[in-house]
Amino acid sequence: MDETDAVVRHRRRTFLKTALAGASTLALGGCLGSSLGTLPGEQIQPGAQPQVTGETIGTGAVRVGLMLPLSSSGGNASIGTVFKNSAALALQNFPNSDVQLLVKDTGGTTEGGRAATQQAISEGAELILGPVFAPAVSGAGSAARAAGVPVIAFSTDTSVAARGIYLLSFLPESDVKRIIGYASSQQKRSYAALLPNDSYGSVVEAAFRQEVGRTGGRIATIQRYNVSGSDTSDLVAKANALQSSLTSIDALFVPAGGPVPGLVMQTLMGLNAEIGNIKLLGSGQWDTPQVKNNPTLTGSWFAGPEDSGFRGFAQRYQQTYGAPPPRNASLVYDGVTLAAGLIRSAGPQRFQQSILTNRDGFLGIDGLFRFKPNGLNERGLAVYQVTGSGSQVVSAAPRDFRSGF
């Protein structure tokens, strides 16, 4: 590659990053104008489109399938409704977006995901957003792969990620990398961990071992606990089992949210052990009032996406739909905004792997993210400190991947 080619490629990467970041910022602010456009010579020229059946959102020329559990059992259908609302809000806040979302019901099942995706693709979908649950992602992925159509899904189950099937969700590996990296920068060297004995705990343990090793730390002990309904006896027992290690650690990693961090701290305090020098570390699951407003957890750290963008999104969602959205509703908002931004900035190449896995990544309302070729993602996360009446940022989220974090 000669120097001229290198300059052209650099300018192209810079344009894509700037355009996509601008698209997300534009959507967040709900602006009325845009300076974004397609690359020179790459105007979108849609041909004759097949007829669409079912619900659609938007009237653009480029069709994107939106796979949601609208009839899922166990109360999960409400998630589908919230995600559909968030998608509509994204298009409302992205002026002149050339997108038409084909809303399809997966039922949350493997076969439902496969059938819904096949239908969307037969109706001209060039990209699949969703599904939400792992079985449906698996089904959608098989149908999309056969047709050469990429998928951007919202599941947190990393086993369904693959080449061409990208996860936009908040993955535990990113939380672990960020919080252990920050703890290491604050001279924390000796760790213990208290992890749930389930698939989430297994993923977290693998990432925890890797990151502690990468940063030159040591692991004194890892305790895995079982939780059955409201029975927390095993959690308390495993927290008690940490007693012999408390004098040799300076950080304790407890990634589970809900009542777990508070109960662990209460148990440790009941041991009359010296825990003042031990920093409690958490994950994005801590980003709830139950954890952040617990005075016994004051001073603890947890990793999570920057929240300023989400607060603005949540306010607009509340104003539009009369109820606050769950934290993960921003995923579909960013997914729709990403699709619209790529259509505007990348022309016919918009959903190619080289564009979706651009190493500079994208900037959404949850901050910086990028897709890896294996379907997983990396996120630029912040580190927060619990104050007992909320939380405050102690290490800001990065604004680009080149700066390191």
N, C-alpha and C positions, 0 to 999 in steps of 0.2 A: 504494500500500500504506500503510494507516494505522499508527499506532504500535502498536496491539494486535497486528496481523498481524506486524509486525517482531519483537515480543517472542516471539510464539508460534514463529516460524521460528527465532529464535536459540535458544530453549530446545530445540527439536527437534534442531537441529544439535549442540548441546552434549550432548543425551542420546545421540545416535547415536555421537558420538566417544567419549564416556565408556564406553558399553556395549561398543563394539568393542574399545577398548583394554583394558577389563576382561576381555573374552572371551579375548583373546590372552594376557593376564597369567595368567588362570585356567588356560588350557590349558598354559602354560609351567610353572606351579607344580604342576599336577596336583591342584588343590584338590578338596575333596569337596562344596562347597556353592557357591551362586551367588545373587547378588541381582539378576541380570539378568532382564528379562521383556519381553514384547512391549509396544508402545505401547498406551495405553488405547483400547479399542474396535476393536483390530485383531488379535484372536485368530485363529490359523490354523484354518480349518475345511476340511480336505481332503475332497474328494468321492471317488467311486469311482475307484480307480487301475487302470490296465491291468496285465496280468501281466508280471512281470519274468523275463527269461531270463539265464542266466549268473551270474557271481559278484557278490555284494553285500557291502557293509561297512556295518554299522549297521542300525537298524530304525526310523528316524524316518519321519515322515509326508511330509517334503519330499524329493523325489528330485533328486539331482545326479549328472550323468554324469562319470565319471573316465576320461579317454582316455589310455591308456598303450601304449608299444611292447612289449607282452609277448611278441610273436613276431618282433621285428625282427631283421634279419640283422646281421652284423658285430659281434656281442657287445653290441649295444645293448639286448637283451632284459633284461639285468641291471639296467639303469637303470629299466625298467618295474617290476621286482620291488622295487627299493629305494623307488621312489616309492609303490608300493602299500603297502608296510610303513609308510612315513611317514604316509600317509593314515590307516591303521588306528590308529597311535599317536596321531594328533591327536584322533580320536574317543574313544579311551580316556581321554584327558586332558581332555576337554570333557564334564563331567557333564550327563546328560540332554539332550544335543543332539538336535534333532528332524530329523536328517539320515539319509538312506539313500543311500549311494554305489553307483551302478551302474557296475561296473568293465567297461570295454570295451577290446578289443585293436585298436589302429590299425595294427599292423605297421610303423609309422613311415612310411607312404606316404600320398600324397594321397587315393587312392581308399579306403584303409583308414580314414583319418580321417573321410572323408565318410560311409562306410557305418556306422561305429561311432557317429558322432554322430546320424545318422538313427535308428538303432535305439534309442539312449538317449532321444531326444526322443519317439519313438513309445511308449516305456514310461513317460513322464511326467516326464522330466528337465526342470527349470526353469532349470538352469544347467549349463554344461559347464566342468569343470576339466581343463586340458590341451588339446591334446596337448603333447608334449615337443619334437618336431622340426618344423621349418618346413613341409615338404611336408604333413605330417599336419594342422598348424594350418590351412593353406590349405584343405584339403578339409573339415575340421570347420567352418571359418568359413562356407563357402558353404552348408552344410547348416543350420547354426544361424541364419544370417541369414535364410534363407528362412522359418524357423519363428518368428523373432522371439525367439530364445533367446540370451542373452549367453554369451560365451566368456571364460574367464580362463586363458590359455595360459602355458606355461613355456619357450617358445623365446626365444633371444636375437636372432633375426633380425627386425629392426624392419620389414622389408618386409611382413611378414604382419599387422602391427598395423593396425587400422582401427576405425571407430566400431562399438562392440559387440563387438570382438575385442581384449581387453586383455591385455597382457603383464605377468606378475608377476615375470619374470626380472630378473637384474642386467644392466642395459643400460650399454654403454660411455659413453653420453652423460652419465650421472650421475657416473661415475668421473671423467671429464674435467672436468666442471663443478666438482666438489668439490676435486680436487687443484690445479687451476689457480687457483681462487678462494682456496684456502689459501696457495698459493705467493705469490700477489699480496699477501695480507695480511702476508706475511713479507718484503715488499719485493723480491721477484723480478720483474724487468721484461723481461729478454731471454732468449728461449727457443730451443732447438733440439729437434728430435724425430727419433726413429729408429723407424719404423713398418713393420709387415709389409705386403708388397705383396699384400693380399688384401681381401676385402669388409670384414672387421673393421677393417683399417687405413684403409680409405676412410671408414668411419663415424667412426672416431676422429679422422682428420685434419680432417674437416669440423667436428666439435665442438671440436677443439683450436684451429683458426683462429678460430672464433666466440668462444670463451671468452678467449683471449689478447686479441683485439680488445676484448671487452667490459670487460676489466679494465685496458685502457690499456697493454698490453705490446707487445712487438715480437717477430717471429719471424726469427731469423737464417738458419735453414735447416731443411728437412725432408728427411730421407733415407728412402727406401722400399727395403726389402730383400726378396729372395726366399729362401725356405727350401724345400729339397727333401729330405724325409726327414731324415737326420742330417747333411746337407751344410750347414754354416754359413759357407761361404767368402764368400758375398755379404753376409751380416750383418757379418762381420769387415771386409770391404772398405768397406762403408758406414759402419761405425764409424770406420775410419781416415780416411774422407772428412770427418769432423767436425773434423779437426785445425785447419784454417784458421779455424774459427769459435769455437774454445774460449776464445780470449782476449776474445771479445765477448759471451759469454753467462753468465748466472748460474744457469740451470736447464736440465736435459736430460730430456726426457720419453721414457721407454721403457716403454710400457704392457704389452708381452707378458711373460708369466711364464715358468715353467720355467727352462731354463738361460740364457735370453737376457740378463737383467740382469747376471748374473755374468760372462758372456762379454764383454759390452760394457764393463764396468768393467775387466776384465782387459786388454782391447785398449787402452783409453784409458791405463791405467797404463803399458802397454808403449811408448807414444809419448813418454814422459818429459815430458809436457805438464803445465802447472800446472792441476790440476783440483780443488785443495783448496777453491776458492770456488764450485764448481759443484755445485748440489744435484740429485741424481738423483731423478726423480719416476716413480712407477708407478701401477698400477691394481689393482683387486681380483684380477687374475690373479696378483699377487704373494703372495697369502695362502696360501702353502705353506711347509713347513719348508725346502725347497730354497732358497728366496729368503731367508726370515727368519733362517735359521741361517748364511748366508754372511757371514763377517766382512768381506769386501771391500765389502759393501753397507751396512755399518754407517753410520747417520746418514741414509740415504735415506728418502724419504717415499712412502707410497702410500695411496690411498683405498680404503675397503671398508666393508661393513656392520659394525655393532657385533657383537662375537663372544661376548659373555657369554651371550646367549640360545641361540646355536648350541651352545656348549659343553654347556649343560644338556640340550639336545635330543639331542646326539650321545651323551652319557652314557646317557640313557634308551634310545636306539636300540641301543647296544652291549649294554646289559643285557638287552634284549628279544630281539634278533635275533642276538647273538653276533659282530657285526662292526661296525666304525665306518662311518657313512654318508658319502657324498661331500658336499662343501660345498653343492651345490645341492639336496640332499634336503629342506632346510628350506622350499623353495618350495612344495611340495605340502602340507606341514604348515601353513604359513600360509594357503594357499588353502582348505583344508578348514576351518580355524579361522575364517577370514573368512566363509565360507558359513554356518557354524553361528551365528556372532555376528549376522549380518544376519537370519537367520531368527528369532532370538530378539528382536532389537531393532526390526526394521522391519516386521514383519508382512507383509501381502500386497505391500507396495512393495519387498520385500527386494532384488530383483535389478534394479530399474529403473535406467536410466542416471543419473538424478539422485542416486541413492543410491551407486552404484558410483563415480561421479566426484565425490563429496563433497570439497570443497577442503580440509577439515581432515584428510582422509586417515585412515589406520588404523595401528595399532601392532601389529606382529607380532614374532616372535622374532628377525627380522633387522632390527628397528627400524622407523622411520617410513617409510610409503610412501603414494602416492596414484596413482590412474589419471587420465590425461588423456583428454579426449573423443576424441582421435585414436587411442587404444589404447595409447599409450606410457605409461610411468610415471615418477615422480620418487621418489627415495629420499633419506632423511636419512642420510648416510654419515659415518663417522668418518675421521680421518686418523691413520695409524700411522707410527711411525719404526722402521726395522729396527735391531735391537740386535746382530745377529750370533749371538744365542741366543734368537731369538724377535722379538717386536715390542712396542711400547708405544704407547698412545694419546697423541698430542700435541694433538689437537683432537677433542673428544667429538662424537658424533652428536647432532643437534638432537632435541628431544622434541616439537616441533610446527613446522609450516611457517610460522606467523606470525612466529616469532622471526628468520627469515632465516638463511641459511648460505651 
